[in-house]
């Protein structure tokens, strides 16, 4: 993967950050160059899952470059040809809705919009509690929009969160290879995780 640069854009599904960072490290180890990008919330919000400053430090240590965290700094990504593929991991329902509606009001949505100026692939790693609810129409629209591809996903807790879908983060490297060839890895919908005992 020498010479391939991945824009690694992170949104505020904080409970999946540990999985996202594990794959950021994996992609780096495989040989990809990585441009880290964070939404306003991902860059500034402390949660029960960790502190923003620790996330920033981790991303910058892995990628060996500063995190892009403003709309202004994300805008040149396309014009300067900074990325070969844009990975949004995790991609929240909020961000999916904005991408489906062509709304550009965060560093991540600007990064994707700018990257798409070059007609290059975007890989979405979905993590949202309402994927089978209000967000379903947005995900469906993106699945039928050119240049968008998905990391395979499934229900993560069908009994307690029946509308929730989370991508299989471990499949990011393989899904990335397919997306670089402008192909959707299949099957895109996996079987549900075992439901907890009631």
Secondary structure, DSSP 8 states (H G I E B T S, - for coil): -TT-EEEEEE-S-GGGHHHHHHHHHHHHHHT-EEEEEE-HHHHH--BTTB-HHHHHHHHHHHHTS--B-SHHHHHHHHHTT--SEEEEEEE-HHHHHHHHTT---SHHHHHHHHHHTTT--EEEEEEETTTTTTTHHHHHHHHTSTTEEE--EEES-TTT-TT-EEE-GGGHHHHHHHHHTT---S-SB---------
